[in-house]
Amino acid sequence: MTTQTRVRPISGKRDIKAFIDLAYRLNQDDPNWVPPLRSEVAGTIDPKKNGWFSHAEAQLFLAERDGRPVARISAHIDRLALEQPPEQGFGPGTGFFGLFEAEDWDAAFAVLNEAEAWLAARGTTRVLGPVSLSVWEEPGLLVRGHDHAPVVMMGHHRPEYAGWIEAMGYAPAKKLLTYELDVRQQFPPIIQRIIASGEKNSRINVRRVDKSRFAEEAAIILGILNDAWSDNWGFVPLTDAEVADVGKKLKPLVFEDLIMIAELDGEPVAFMITLPDLNEAIAPLNGNLLPFGWAKLLLWLRRPKVRSMRVPLMGVVKHLQSSRMASQLAFMMIEYIRRAAVSEYGATRGEIGWILDDNQGMVAIADAIRSRVNREYLIYAKPIAAGTLNQT
């Protein structure tokens, strides 16, 4: 007799622990899965510690058999996403699922169905996922690149998940790409000439961020980001509350020579953020800072030596996009950070992304510096009937 799979909303500290721990059990045999710090995962799902909840609501679910967790999921609605133009991917009626993990198909079906029902009861007519939790955190399901470990703040998922999600009636809505390159190699001569030309242009100033003015520099970057990305698929503006929380989380990873702001005629118009790959430091800790993990991490953060660097965000103000100036500023920032990454941190590879597969400007830049796609993520979509329990 088959044991019934039961799904319930989580409640209380014991459920939160079970929700978090499930991912460690299901992925423990994957040599390329990097166990995140449990404290970071707990902070992500805690409304008191994640500014995203200031404009969103979420319900977390666990599926169990005989009291044993076998799947988990989040169902969430982002009020700012509802306000975006539908042609940009989100808009009215859009809900999301995320934080998806499942032991088998039956468990996957159970939690996906429960998430859809929760969203439908709140008027949702379309579900996108996985998005965990914000589109600025870990969007998409890994469908290519399972053979190597992810870098900091990138997801890694079991290969069978794609088939299970598609079997529930979901279809790909958007592809996200990451590109990798050998940062020890000089860029092609034409790129070097573009950079040299920019260095002779008195209108251009590319500078490091000043960590002593962290809040001010973060505000500059946020202003450029919300302008530069505002027409992109899936754009949701970052709020001050989110920036404050992300700032607390990422400040230890902020190194002044790895984050650049480009100014044109004295006005900030572009930025590039690069992070040393924290995953290299936390992979051996199995998600725990105790008893000695915290000391090892603190030592690493003083001046990390890493193999990989990740560029999670870069942007140029909208009025310069598609111009030669935009490309020139981008190449200058990339080159200055490449030099520092190699000489000061011992990096040998860089990873850029995620990048929307139809973002022609960023894809062209990635191609020009001879990088190649190494990972692909899919965000899936499915229509549902608002107010009804969806049975697939």
C-alpha positions in Angstrom: 0.0 0.0 0.0 1.4 3.4 -1.0 1.9 5.8 1.8 0.0 9.1 1.1 1.8 12.3 0.6 0.4 15.1 2.7 1.2 18.8 2.2 0.8 21.4 4.9 1.9 25.0 5.5 4.8 25.3 7.8 4.5 26.8 11.2 7.0 27.3 14.0 10.8 26.8 14.4 10.6 23.0 14.0 9.0 23.3 10.6 11.4 26.0 9.5 14.3 23.7 10.4 12.7 20.8 8.5 12.1 23.0 5.5 15.7 24.1 5.4 17.3 20.7 6.2 15.4 18.9 3.4 17.6 20.5 0.8 20.8 19.2 2.5 19.4 15.6 2.6 18.2 15.6 -1.0 21.4 17.1 -2.4 24.0 15.5 -0.2 25.2 13.0 -2.8 25.7 15.7 -5.5 29.4 16.7 -5.5 28.6 20.0 -7.2 25.9 21.2 -4.8 27.3 23.8 -2.4 25.5 23.7 1.0 24.4 27.3 1.7 24.8 28.6 5.2 21.7 27.6 7.1 21.6 31.0 8.8 21.5 32.7 5.4 18.6 30.5 4.2 16.7 31.2 7.5 17.2 34.9 6.9 15.9 34.7 3.4 12.5 33.2 4.5 12.3 35.5 7.6 10.1 38.5 7.0 12.0 40.4 9.8 15.3 39.9 8.0 14.4 40.1 4.3 13.3 43.5 3.0 11.5 41.8 0.0 8.7 41.0 2.4 7.9 44.7 2.6 6.1 44.4 -0.7 5.4 40.6 -0.9 3.8 37.7 0.9 4.8 34.1 0.9 3.6 30.7 2.2 6.0 27.9 2.7 4.8 24.3 2.3 6.2 20.9 3.3 5.2 17.5 1.9 5.5 14.6 4.2 5.1 10.8 4.3 4.7 9.2 7.7 5.9 12.5 9.2 9.1 12.5 7.0 9.7 15.6 4.8 9.8 14.6 1.1 9.3 18.0 -0.7 9.1 21.7 -0.1 8.0 24.8 -1.9 7.2 28.5 -1.5 4.2 30.2 -3.1 4.4 33.9 -3.2 3.0 37.1 -4.5 5.0 40.2 -5.1 2.9 43.4 -5.2 5.6 45.3 -7.1 5.7 42.5 -9.7 1.9 42.9 -10.1 2.4 46.6 -11.0 4.8 45.9 -13.9 3.8 45.9 -17.6 2.7 42.4 -18.7 4.9 42.6 -21.8 7.9 42.6 -19.4 7.0 39.2 -18.1 5.1 39.9 -14.8 2.1 42.2 -14.3 -1.4 41.7 -13.0 -2.4 38.2 -12.0 1.2 36.9 -11.7 2.2 34.6 -8.8 5.4 32.6 -8.2 6.7 29.4 -6.7 10.2 28.9 -5.5 12.6 27.2 -3.0 11.5 23.9 -4.7 13.0 20.6 -3.7 11.4 17.1 -4.1 12.4 13.6 -3.4 10.3 12.1 -6.3 7.6 12.9 -8.8 4.7 12.3 -6.4 6.1 14.7 -3.9 6.8 17.3 -6.6 3.3 17.0 -7.9 1.9 17.4 -4.4 3.8 20.6 -3.5 3.4 22.2 -6.9 -0.4 21.6 -6.8 -0.6 23.0 -3.3 1.3 26.1 -4.3 -1.0 26.7 -7.3 -4.0 26.3 -5.1 -2.8 28.9 -2.6 -2.0 31.3 -5.5 -5.3 30.7 -7.2 -7.2 31.4 -4.0 -5.6 34.9 -4.0 -6.6 35.7 -7.6 -3.5 34.6 -9.4 -4.1 33.6 -13.0 -0.5 32.7 -14.0 2.3 31.1 -12.1 6.0 31.6 -12.8 8.9 29.7 -11.2 11.1 28.8 -9.7 11.9 32.2 -8.4 13.5 32.0 -4.9 12.2 34.3 -3.5 12.9 37.6 -5.3 13.9 37.8 -8.9 17.0 39.5 -7.6 18.0 36.4 -5.6 18.0 33.0 -7.3 15.6 32.9 -10.3 15.3 30.0 -12.6 15.9 26.3 -12.6 19.3 25.0 -13.7 18.9 23.0 -16.9 22.5 23.0 -18.2 25.8 23.1 -16.2 25.2 20.4 -13.6 28.7 19.2 -14.1 30.3 22.0 -12.1 29.6 23.9 -8.9 27.7 27.2 -8.9 29.4 30.4 -7.8 28.1 32.7 -5.0 24.3 33.4 -5.1 23.6 31.0 -8.0 21.3 28.0 -7.8 22.1 24.4 -8.4 19.2 21.9 -8.9 18.7 18.2 -9.5 18.4 17.4 -13.3 15.1 15.6 -12.9 13.3 18.7 -11.6 12.8 20.1 -15.2 10.9 17.0 -16.3 8.7 17.1 -13.2 7.9 20.7 -13.6 7.1 20.3 -17.2 4.9 17.3 -16.5 2.8 19.7 -14.4 2.0 21.7 -17.5 4.7 24.4 -17.2 6.4 25.7 -20.3 9.7 27.7 -20.5 9.0 31.5 -20.3 12.6 32.9 -20.2 16.1 31.6 -20.4 18.9 33.0 -18.2 22.5 32.5 -19.1 25.8 32.7 -17.2 29.1 33.1 -19.1 32.6 32.1 -18.0 36.0 33.2 -19.1 39.7 32.8 -18.3 40.5 36.1 -16.6 44.2 35.5 -16.9 43.9 36.1 -20.7 44.2 39.5 -22.2 41.1 40.7 -24.1 41.3 40.8 -27.9 43.2 43.7 -29.4 40.1 45.6 -30.5 38.8 45.6 -26.9 42.2 46.8 -25.7 42.1 49.7 -28.2 38.6 50.7 -27.0 39.7 50.7 -23.4 42.8 52.8 -24.2 40.7 55.3 -26.1 38.4 55.6 -23.1 41.4 56.3 -20.8 42.3 59.2 -23.0 38.8 60.7 -22.9 38.7 63.4 -20.3 34.9 63.1 -20.0 35.2 59.6 -18.6 36.2 58.7 -15.0 36.1 55.0 -13.9 36.6 54.8 -10.1 36.5 52.3 -7.3 33.7 52.5 -4.8 34.5 54.0 -1.4 33.5 51.6 1.3 33.7 54.3 3.9 30.7 55.9 2.1 28.9 52.6 1.8 25.3 53.9 2.0 26.0 56.8 -0.4 27.7 54.5 -3.0 24.9 51.9 -2.6 22.3 54.7 -3.4 24.2 55.7 -6.5 24.3 52.1 -7.7 20.7 51.5 -6.9 19.7 54.6 -8.9 21.6 53.4 -12.0 20.3 49.9 -11.6 16.6 50.8 -11.4 17.0 53.0 -14.4 19.2 50.6 -16.5 17.1 47.5 -15.9 13.6 49.1 -16.0 12.8 47.9 -19.5 14.1 44.3 -18.9 12.0 41.2 -18.8 11.2 40.4 -15.2 12.2 43.8 -13.8 11.0 44.6 -10.3 12.5 47.8 -8.7 14.7 47.2 -5.7 13.4 49.0 -2.7 15.4 50.8 0.0 14.5 48.1 2.5 15.9 45.4 0.2 19.1 47.3 -0.5 19.6 47.8 3.3 19.2 44.1 3.9 21.4 43.1 1.0 24.0 45.6 2.1 24.2 44.0 5.5 24.5 40.6 3.9 27.1 41.5 1.2 29.1 44.2 2.9 31.8 41.6 4.0 32.2 40.6 0.3 32.6 44.2 -0.9 36.2 44.9 -1.9 36.8 48.4 -3.4 38.9 47.2 -6.3 36.2 44.8 -7.4 33.3 47.3 -7.7 33.5 50.1 -10.2 31.4 53.2 -10.9 31.8 55.0 -14.3 31.2 58.7 -14.5 30.6 60.8 -17.6 31.1 64.5 -17.3 31.1 64.0 -13.5 27.8 62.1 -13.4 27.6 58.4 -12.4 26.2 56.5 -15.4 27.3 52.9 -15.0 28.5 50.4 -12.5 29.8 46.9 -12.2 29.8 44.7 -9.1 32.1 41.7 -8.7 32.1 39.3 -5.8 34.8 36.8 -4.9 33.3 33.3 -4.9 32.1 32.8 -1.3 31.0 29.3 -2.3 34.7 28.2 -2.3 34.9 29.1 1.4 31.6 27.8 2.6 31.5 24.5 0.6 33.4 22.5 3.3 31.3 23.9 6.2 28.1 21.9 5.3 26.0 24.9 6.0 27.2 25.4 9.6 29.3 28.2 11.1 29.8 26.3 14.3 31.9 25.2 15.9 34.9 26.5 13.9 33.3 27.6 10.5 32.9 31.2 11.6 36.6 31.6 12.3 37.6 30.0 9.0 35.2 32.3 7.2 36.4 35.4 8.9 40.0 34.6 8.0 39.0 34.1 4.4 37.1 37.4 4.2 40.1 39.4 5.3 41.6 39.0 1.8 40.2 36.1 -0.1 42.2 34.0 -2.5 39.8 32.4 -4.9 39.6 30.6 -8.2 36.4 32.3 -9.4 34.9 35.7 -9.4 31.2 36.5 -10.2 29.7 39.6 -11.8 26.1 39.5 -10.6 25.1 43.0 -11.7 26.2 45.7 -14.0 24.3 48.4 -15.8 24.4 51.6 -17.8 21.8 54.3 -17.6 19.0 54.0 -20.2 19.8 57.0 -22.3 23.3 55.7 -23.1 22.3 52.1 -23.8 22.9 50.8 -27.3 25.6 53.5 -27.7 29.4 53.1 -28.3 29.9 54.9 -25.0 28.0 52.2 -23.1 30.2 49.4 -24.5 33.3 51.4 -23.9 32.4 52.0 -20.2 31.5 48.4 -19.8 34.8 47.2 -21.3 36.8 49.6 -19.1 35.1 48.4 -15.9 35.5 44.8 -16.8 39.2 45.2 -17.6 40.1 47.1 -14.4 38.3 44.5 -12.3 39.9 41.7 -14.3 43.4 43.0 -13.4 42.6 43.3 -9.7 40.9 39.9 -9.6 44.1 38.2 -11.0 46.8 40.3 -9.2 45.2 40.8 -5.8 43.0 37.7 -5.4 44.6 35.0 -7.5 41.5 34.5 -9.6 41.7 32.4 -12.8 38.1 32.5 -14.0 35.2 34.9 -14.0 31.5 34.3 -14.3 29.1 36.9 -15.7 25.4 36.5 -15.0 22.8 35.8 -15.0 22.0 37.5 -18.4 18.7 37.3 -20.2 19.3 35.3 -23.4 17.7 38.1 -25.5 19.7 40.9 -23.9 21.6 41.7 -27.1 23.8 44.3 -25.5 25.1 42.1 -22.7 25.4 39.0 -24.9 27.5 41.1 -27.4 29.8 42.2 -24.6 30.2 38.6 -23.3 31.0 37.4 -26.8 33.5 40.2 -27.4 35.6 39.3 -24.4 35.6 35.6 -25.6 33.5 34.2 -22.8 31.2 31.2 -23.3 27.9 30.0 -21.9 28.5 27.6 -19.0 25.1 27.4 -17.3 21.5 27.9 -18.4 18.5 28.5 -16.2 14.8 28.4 -17.1 11.9 30.3 -15.6 8.7 28.4 -16.3 5.1 29.7 -16.7 1.7 28.1 -16.4 -1.8 29.6 -16.6 -4.2 28.7 -13.7 -7.8 29.5 -13.0 -8.1 32.0 -10.2 -10.1 30.9 -7.2 -10.0 27.2 -8.1 -8.0 24.2 -7.0 -5.9 23.2 -10.0 -5.8 19.5 -10.7 -3.3 18.5 -13.3 
